[in-house]
Amino acid sequence: MELKQGAGLSNAFIAGGVSGSLTRAILSPVDVLKIRFQLQLEPIKNVSQSKYKGVWQAVKTILVEERITAFWKGHIPAQTLSVLYGAIQFAAFESTRSIAVGLYPSLPDNPVFLSALNTYCGSLAAGGATCVCYPFDVLRTRLIGQGEPKVYRSITHAVKLMYRESGISTFYKGLVPTLTQNALYAGIQFGIYTTLMTVWKNLSTSKKNSTAPFVCGMLAGLFGKTFLLPFDMVKKRLQVIGFHEARKPFGRTQVYSGMIHCFHVVYKEEGLKAFYKGASVSVMKATLVTALSFWLYEEMIKILENARNY
């Protein structure tokens, strides 16, 4: 991941957007499962009051009650989110890193500096992308979180009802834990990914290895998500505040006043394990998303640079 002069930043923006779009389209069903598990207050196990008792049971239930299209609920705002987030994040990462290297030209030879720099720039890039794209994330969660009959007939209808609910602030519910999670997660991702890629290149005898971005991205996603699952779960709970009538078919509901209150109530009423509801699906999704994102990004950069040089 090296920013080129001239068209480098625009290439990063385009490649990041394409990477986000394709990754979202492929892994949307996993995302739907993850969100459904995180929003359920009851345990994810075979007890009578739980709607979803496990991965395969959840898949069968969704297929029977909502058909296969349910696995792509909220896909338009999700795609918008992914394209914008991927484009902004990768372009911001490349540009901030390029500025930092320009300010300290002698330090990039230091592997410790490079790792710290990539972590820091990754966090900054994710923070900026999150602030810009967050309303689409809330909208996506609401659309995925509703069952049948639908509360929101369309995206436009959802936006109108959500705005009527409590104004523009509705689209920023759960922003604090999301910023915390995304900044830390992206920092870990970029730091681990770029470090592993450097090690891979130093150990590999082949100059061209398209497997490296996928494997290194997969490991970066695995480590990052494992540590930050609680923030992701709390974010989802906060995003559906004011949406509890539509959540009744899925089980018990709960109102939270903010991030700290949500952490407290979840721990008190559901226990520590609740922060890791759907952990297997969440980690699998994060691992695949990160692997695909970095691999697709690197491949798109190659395609764009080859097209430019043609």
Secondary structure, DSSP 8 states (H G I E B T S, - for coil): ----SSSHHHHHHHHHHHHHHHHHHHHHHHHHHHHHHHH--S-SSS-TT-S--SHHHHHHHHHHHH-GGGGGTTHHHHHHHHHHHHHHHHHHHHHHHHHHHHHSTTGGG-HHHHHHHHHHHHHHHHHHHHHHHHHHHHHHHHHHH--SS-S-SSHHHHHHHHHHHHGGGGGGTTHHHHHHHHHHHHHHHHHHHHHHHHHHHHH-S-S--THHHHHHHHHHHHHHHHHHHHHHHHHHHHHTTT-HHHHGGGS-----SSHHHHHHHHHHHH-GGGGGTTHHHHHHHHHHHHHHHHHHHHHHHHHHHHHHH-
